[in-house]
Amino acid sequence: MSDYSAKNYETARFGKAIIFLTILCAMFAGYWVWNIVAGRVIDRPNLLLITLDTCRKDHLSVYGYDRDTSPGLVALARDGFAFENVFTVATNSLPSHATIMTGLYPFQHGTITNGAKLDIAVPTLAEFLVKRGYNTAGFVGYYALGEESGLNQGFEDFQFHKVKSHNHDEKELKDDVKGFVAALNWIRDWNESNKAIKDKTTQKRSNFFVWLHVQNIHESYDPPSPYDSLFMKISKPGRLSGFPDGFRAYCSNDLADAWRNGVLPEKYQKEATALYDGEIRLADDYLSKIFSYLKESGLYEKTLIVTTADHGEVLFEKVAKGFSKNGPGHTGRYNDVSLRVPLIIKPVKSSEFNVGKKPSQLISTLDIAPTLIDTLGFRVPSWVSGKSFKNMMANESSQEINSEIYFQETPFKNTTYTGVRNASFKLAVKKTLNESRYILVDVKNDPKELELLVLEKVSKAKKLQEKLDEFQSRFDDFNLSEIGKMSEKMQKALKDGGYLRDETSL
């Protein structure tokens, strides 16, 4: 063989080797990418989402409340972030939770009031994660969030554990905490099952997404012992004008009737508030049991833990006449005590976040779903309306997430509440068939919302009204008559629980 031919031969051999190696690399890369997609290479976090029904941010010691209501959440926040300015899109449980689970406004996901049902075509966070290899389980304590609500979409295991309320029978602690126990047992069983699989094979462990809805804090304010006297000794049913069978400080219906009729002594207001705080401490204590197990089992550092609320609660703050009625309850649909919610996010240990901060940026519960998806390492889908604030947590940036946030719901037939809020002002409108009534509050200088402003006299409010009008125009064609239809079973459950009321009964 000539030198020329030999060189050509060697060149050809070398070229074939390069091609072969290239093919091998491509195959390896393809296999590696496939494994990432399948969740076998990237060790994604687990997700525990906790929603505290009817929980006021300003009644949590993690946010500076003077009663020790949330030591467990204080410890959780040290490992994460306690956000200061988070607002719900709705003050009814179903529309609010549906937004948390979808990243969509109520007029987009269609569940604008309790008793409606989420359309099966609307994608949820659970569906998103179960398709990506997560084991999913949901535990709810309110019938209107049960299977008939459609929020079970994407959950492989979905359980309803009723929390007694409004019937005021003697409560036992074991009956009031079944949801917590069920969630803890599920996580424990999941962990043991996955350890067994790991011991037998080299298969990568899967991840879990658990949603725990905590109904205990919701009215009426009647925690079981010892939480019923944790912060104050409570009177037995006593005599009060208009209550021939005795007045009960734990009964939200009695409280509301007496408060609105001007006959509620301050003593009972203090007792009701102490009972409300006792409900929060009960929830915190049993959440702490779950956190303790996560730590003992080594799951805590691998789990993204998120605690928020669907809405707050009006206790004895006065609200504007004709717009909504005075509490107790969450009927002050424009007031910050109803709209502002806690949000505590504890990332996994391997994250790049600098924890222990209390970010003050304006955030909507609309932003929770995209932020969780982003933080878990997935691309945020295009159908989500909210914005991820993961980068803000990672960079300690003062960047603005939202220049304003919006809220919107239709709790009663033909009555819709909408509003817009920025760092300085809040504008809300109550729209009925006959009229539209606006309320303007200077939230910066009047944080307790004691003085309502005249819209026409505040020059800065004009731009806010334009933004609100534009937001409302997005759902002007939304057919309210086709949604919110509920079954007879749902109607009975809501009436039995004291939830199904019209506007005049508030």
C-alpha positions in Angstrom: 0.0 0.0 0.0 1.4 3.4 -1.0 2.0 6.1 1.6 -0.8 8.0 -0.1 -3.3 5.1 0.2 -2.2 4.4 3.8 -2.8 8.0 4.7 -6.3 7.9 3.1 -7.0 4.6 4.9 -6.0 6.0 8.2 -8.0 9.2 7.5 -11.1 7.1 6.6 -10.7 5.0 9.8 -10.3 8.2 11.9 -13.4 9.7 10.2 -15.5 6.6 10.9 -14.3 6.6 14.5 -15.3 10.3 14.8 -18.7 9.5 13.3 -19.1 6.5 15.6 -18.2 8.5 18.7 -20.5 11.3 17.6 -23.4 8.8 17.3 -22.5 7.4 20.8 -22.4 10.9 22.3 -25.7 11.7 20.7 -27.3 8.5 22.0 -25.9 9.2 25.5 -27.1 12.8 25.4 -30.5 11.6 24.2 -30.6 9.0 27.0 -29.5 11.7 29.6 -32.2 14.1 28.4 -34.8 11.4 28.5 -33.8 10.6 32.1 -34.0 14.3 33.0 -37.5 14.4 31.6 -38.4 11.2 33.4 -37.1 12.7 36.6 -34.3 10.2 37.0 -31.3 12.6 36.8 -32.6 15.8 38.2 -33.5 15.4 41.9 -36.5 17.6 42.0 -38.0 18.8 45.3 -41.1 17.4 46.9 -43.9 19.9 47.4 -46.1 20.4 50.5 -48.8 23.0 50.0 -50.7 24.1 53.1 -53.7 26.4 52.8 -55.1 27.8 56.1 -58.7 28.6 55.6 -59.8 32.0 56.9 -56.4 32.9 58.4 -55.5 36.5 59.0 -51.9 37.4 58.5 -51.9 39.8 61.4 -52.9 37.1 63.8 -49.8 35.0 63.2 -46.8 35.5 65.6 -44.6 34.9 62.6 -45.7 38.4 61.5 -45.4 40.0 64.9 -48.7 39.2 66.6 -48.4 39.5 70.3 -49.9 36.1 71.1 -47.8 33.0 70.4 -50.1 31.6 67.8 -47.6 30.2 65.3 -44.3 29.0 66.7 -44.1 26.3 64.1 -44.5 28.8 61.2 -41.9 31.0 62.9 -39.4 28.2 62.7 -40.4 27.4 59.1 -40.0 31.1 58.1 -36.4 31.1 59.5 -35.6 28.5 56.8 -37.4 30.4 54.1 -39.4 33.6 53.4 -42.3 35.3 55.1 -43.9 37.5 52.5 -45.4 40.8 53.8 -47.7 42.0 51.0 -49.7 39.1 49.6 -53.3 39.4 48.6 -56.0 36.9 47.6 -58.0 37.3 44.4 -61.2 36.3 46.2 -62.6 36.0 49.7 -64.7 32.8 49.1 -62.9 29.5 49.6 -63.5 27.8 46.2 -62.6 30.7 43.8 -59.6 31.5 45.9 -58.3 27.9 46.1 -59.0 27.4 42.4 -56.8 30.4 41.6 -54.0 29.0 43.9 -54.2 25.7 42.0 -54.4 27.1 38.5 -52.7 30.5 38.4 -55.9 31.9 36.8 -58.4 34.5 37.8 -61.9 33.4 38.9 -63.4 34.7 35.6 -60.9 32.5 33.7 -61.2 29.3 35.7 -65.0 29.8 36.1 -65.4 29.0 39.8 -66.4 32.4 40.9 -68.3 31.3 44.0 -68.6 28.4 46.4 -70.7 25.5 45.0 -69.4 25.9 41.4 -67.3 23.2 39.8 -64.0 23.7 38.1 -64.3 22.7 34.4 -62.4 19.5 33.6 -60.6 21.3 30.8 -58.9 23.8 33.2 -55.4 22.5 34.0 -54.4 22.3 37.6 -51.1 22.2 39.5 -51.8 18.6 40.5 -52.4 17.6 36.9 -49.2 19.3 35.8 -47.1 17.5 38.4 -48.7 14.0 38.2 -47.9 14.0 34.5 -44.3 14.7 35.4 -43.9 11.7 37.8 -45.1 13.2 41.1 -47.3 11.2 43.4 -50.2 13.5 44.4 -52.5 13.5 47.4 -55.0 16.1 48.6 -56.6 16.5 52.0 -59.5 19.0 52.5 -61.7 19.9 55.4 -64.5 21.7 53.6 -67.1 20.1 51.4 -67.1 22.9 48.8 -63.5 22.0 48.1 -64.2 18.3 47.8 -64.6 16.2 44.7 -67.7 18.1 43.5 -65.6 21.2 43.3 -63.4 19.7 40.6 -60.2 20.5 42.6 -59.5 16.8 42.9 -58.3 16.9 39.3 -54.8 15.5 39.1 -54.8 14.0 42.6 -54.2 10.2 42.8 -55.5 10.2 46.4 -58.1 12.8 47.5 -59.7 12.8 50.9 -62.3 14.8 52.7 -62.1 15.0 56.5 -64.9 17.1 57.8 -64.2 19.6 60.6 -67.2 20.2 62.8 -68.5 23.8 62.7 -71.7 25.6 63.2 -73.3 22.7 65.1 -71.4 23.4 68.4 -71.5 19.9 69.8 -68.8 19.1 72.3 -65.7 18.6 70.3 -62.9 16.1 70.8 -59.4 16.9 69.6 -59.0 13.6 67.8 -62.0 14.4 65.6 -60.8 17.9 64.8 -57.4 16.9 63.5 -58.1 13.9 61.2 -57.0 15.8 58.2 -53.6 16.5 59.7 -53.2 12.9 60.8 -54.2 11.6 57.3 -51.7 13.8 55.6 -48.9 12.8 57.9 -49.7 9.1 57.5 -49.8 9.5 53.8 -46.3 11.1 53.7 -45.0 8.5 56.1 -46.4 5.6 54.0 -45.0 7.2 50.9 -41.6 7.5 52.4 -41.5 3.9 53.7 -42.7 2.6 50.3 -40.1 4.5 48.4 -37.3 3.4 50.8 -38.4 -0.2 50.2 -38.2 0.3 46.4 -34.8 1.9 46.7 -33.4 -0.9 48.8 -34.4 -3.5 46.2 -33.5 -1.7 43.0 -31.5 1.2 41.7 -34.7 2.9 40.6 -34.7 6.6 41.4 -37.3 7.7 44.0 -40.2 9.6 42.8 -41.5 12.9 44.3 -44.7 13.9 46.1 -47.1 16.8 45.9 -49.3 17.0 49.0 -52.0 19.6 49.5 -53.3 20.0 53.0 -56.3 22.3 53.4 -56.9 23.4 57.0 -60.5 24.2 57.7 -60.2 24.5 61.5 -59.7 28.3 61.7 -62.9 29.0 59.8 -65.9 30.3 61.7 -67.4 29.3 64.1 -64.6 29.9 66.6 -64.9 26.7 68.6 -61.6 24.9 69.0 -61.6 21.7 71.2 -59.8 21.6 74.5 -57.2 22.7 75.4 -57.2 25.3 72.6 -60.6 26.7 73.7 -59.0 28.3 76.8 -55.4 28.6 75.7 -55.4 32.4 75.5 -58.4 33.3 77.7 -61.0 31.7 79.9 -64.3 31.7 77.9 -67.7 32.4 79.5 -70.4 29.8 79.4 -73.5 30.8 77.3 -74.9 33.9 78.9 -77.9 36.1 78.9 -77.9 38.8 76.2 -80.8 40.9 74.8 -82.3 39.1 71.8 -80.9 35.7 72.7 -83.4 33.8 74.8 -81.5 30.6 74.6 -78.3 32.2 75.7 -75.5 34.0 73.9 -72.5 31.9 72.7 -69.1 33.7 72.2 -67.9 30.9 69.9 -70.9 31.0 67.6 -70.2 33.3 64.6 -74.0 33.6 63.9 -74.6 34.9 67.5 -71.6 37.2 67.3 -72.7 38.6 63.9 -76.3 39.2 65.1 -75.2 40.9 68.3 -72.4 43.0 66.6 -74.6 44.3 63.8 -77.4 45.1 66.3 -75.0 47.0 68.5 -75.5 44.9 71.6 -72.2 42.9 71.7 -70.2 43.7 74.9 -66.5 44.1 74.5 -66.0 41.1 76.7 -67.4 38.8 74.1 -65.4 40.4 71.3 -62.2 39.6 73.3 -63.3 36.0 73.9 -64.2 35.4 70.3 -60.8 36.7 69.2 -59.1 34.5 71.8 -61.0 31.5 70.4 -60.0 32.4 66.8 -56.4 32.6 67.9 -56.8 29.2 69.6 -57.8 27.7 66.3 -54.7 29.1 64.7 -52.5 27.6 67.4 -54.2 24.2 67.0 -53.4 24.3 63.3 -49.8 25.4 63.9 -49.2 22.6 66.5 -50.4 19.9 64.2 -48.5 21.3 61.2 -45.4 21.2 63.4 -45.9 17.5 63.8 -45.7 17.1 60.1 -42.6 19.3 59.9 -41.0 17.3 62.7 -41.5 14.0 60.7 -40.1 15.6 57.6 -37.0 16.5 59.6 -36.7 13.1 61.2 -37.0 11.2 57.9 -34.6 13.4 56.0 -37.4 14.8 53.8 -37.4 18.3 55.2 -34.4 19.5 53.2 -35.8 17.9 50.0 -39.2 19.4 50.3 -40.5 22.8 49.2 -43.0 23.8 51.9 -45.6 26.5 51.2 -48.1 27.9 53.7 -50.7 30.4 52.7 -54.4 31.2 53.2 -57.4 31.5 50.9 -58.5 34.7 52.6 -58.5 36.5 55.9 -61.4 37.3 58.3 -63.3 40.4 59.5 -63.5 40.1 63.3 -64.8 43.4 64.7 -63.6 45.9 62.2 -66.3 48.1 60.7 -66.8 48.1 56.9 -68.6 50.5 54.6 -72.4 50.3 54.7 -74.1 49.2 51.5 -70.9 47.6 50.2 -70.7 44.7 52.6 -71.9 43.9 56.1 -69.9 44.0 59.3 -68.3 40.8 60.6 -67.5 38.5 62.1 -66.9 36.6 58.9 -65.1 37.3 55.6 -67.7 39.5 54.1 -65.6 42.7 54.0 -64.7 41.9 50.4 -62.7 45.0 49.8 -61.0 45.2 53.2 -57.4 44.2 53.8 -58.3 42.0 56.8 -60.1 39.8 54.3 -57.8 40.2 51.3 -54.3 40.1 52.9 -53.0 36.6 53.4 -49.8 35.0 54.9 -47.4 33.4 52.5 -44.4 31.4 53.9 -42.1 29.6 51.5 -39.4 27.2 52.7 -37.2 26.1 49.8 -35.1 23.0 49.7 -31.6 23.1 51.2 -29.8 22.8 47.9 -31.5 26.0 46.5 -29.5 29.2 45.9 -31.9 31.3 48.0 -30.7 33.4 50.8 -33.4 32.6 53.4 -34.8 34.3 56.5 -36.1 37.4 54.6 -39.4 39.1 54.6 -39.9 40.4 51.1 -42.3 43.4 50.8 -43.1 43.3 47.1 -46.8 43.2 46.0 -47.8 39.6 45.3 -51.1 38.0 44.3 -52.2 34.5 45.1 -52.4 34.3 41.3 -48.6 34.2 41.4 -48.3 31.1 43.6 -48.8 28.4 41.1 -46.3 29.7 38.5 -43.7 30.3 41.3 -44.0 26.8 42.5 -43.7 25.3 39.0 -40.7 27.5 38.4 -39.1 26.7 41.8 -39.6 22.9 41.1 -37.5 23.3 38.0 -40.1 23.3 35.3 -40.9 25.8 32.6 -44.0 27.8 33.5 -46.8 27.0 31.0 -48.2 29.7 28.8 -51.7 29.3 30.1 -50.9 30.7 33.5 -51.9 34.3 34.2 -49.8 34.8 37.3 -46.1 35.7 37.5 -43.2 33.7 39.0 -41.3 35.5 41.7 -38.6 32.8 42.0 -35.9 35.2 40.7 -36.8 37.7 43.4 -36.2 35.1 46.1 -32.9 34.0 44.5 -31.4 37.4 43.9 -32.7 39.3 46.9 -33.8 41.8 44.4 -36.0 44.7 45.1 -37.5 44.2 41.7 -41.2 44.8 41.5 -43.3 41.7 40.8 -46.6 43.6 40.3 -47.3 47.3 40.1 -50.8 46.5 41.1 -52.9 43.4 42.0 -56.6 42.6 41.3 -59.4 40.8 43.0 -62.6 39.6 41.6 -65.5 37.3 42.6 -69.3 36.9 42.4 -70.4 35.5 45.8 -74.1 36.3 45.1 -76.1 36.0 42.0 -75.9 39.3 40.0 -73.5 40.8 42.5 -69.8 41.0 41.5 -66.9 42.6 43.4 -63.8 43.7 41.7 -60.9 45.7 42.8 -57.4 46.9 42.1 -54.7 47.7 44.7 -51.2 49.2 44.5 -48.8 50.3 47.2 -50.7 53.5 47.9 -54.4 53.1 47.0 -57.1 50.5 46.7 -60.1 50.9 44.5 -63.1 48.5 44.7 -66.4 48.3 42.9 -69.6 46.4 43.8 -71.6 45.9 40.7 -75.2 44.8 40.7 -77.9 44.8 38.1 -79.0 48.3 39.2 -75.8 50.1 40.1 -72.1 50.2 40.5 -70.7 51.5 43.8 -67.0 52.5 44.1 -64.9 52.6 47.3 -61.4 54.2 47.4 -59.0 53.8 50.3 -55.6 55.4 51.0 -53.9 52.2 52.2 -50.6 53.9 52.7 -51.7 56.6 55.1 -54.9 54.8 56.4 -53.9 51.2 56.8 -56.9 50.4 59.1 -59.2 51.7 56.3 -61.2 54.0 58.6 -61.8 56.8 56.1 -63.2 56.3 52.6 -62.1 58.8 50.0 -64.2 60.4 47.3 -63.0 59.0 44.0 -63.5 62.1 42.0 -61.4 64.2 44.5 -58.2 62.0 44.3 -56.3 62.8 41.1 -54.1 59.7 41.4 -57.2 57.5 41.4 -58.1 58.2 37.8 -55.3 55.9 36.4 -56.3 53.3 39.0 -59.9 53.4 37.8 -58.8 53.1 34.2 -56.8 50.0 35.1 -59.8 48.5 36.9 -62.2 49.3 34.0 -59.8 47.6 31.6 -59.5 44.5 34.0 -63.3 44.4 34.2 -63.7 44.6 30.4 -61.8 41.3 30.2 -64.8 39.4 31.6 -67.7 41.5 30.6 -68.9 38.8 28.2 -68.5 36.1 30.8 -71.9 34.3 31.1 -72.5 34.2 34.9 -75.8 32.3 34.4 -73.9 29.2 33.1 -71.6 28.8 36.1 -72.0 28.3 39.8 -74.7 25.7 39.3 -74.5 23.3 42.2 -76.0 19.9 43.0 -78.7 19.4 45.7 -76.0 17.6 47.8 -73.7 20.6 47.6 -76.5 23.0 48.5 -77.4 20.9 51.5 -73.8 20.7 52.6 -73.3 24.4 52.3 -76.5 25.2 54.2 -75.7 22.8 56.9 -72.3 24.4 57.3 -73.8 27.9 57.5 -72.1 28.9 54.2 -75.0 29.2 51.7 -76.5 32.6 52.3 -77.7 35.4 50.1 -76.5 39.0 50.3 -79.3 40.1 52.6 -78.4 37.5 55.2 -74.8 38.7 55.6 
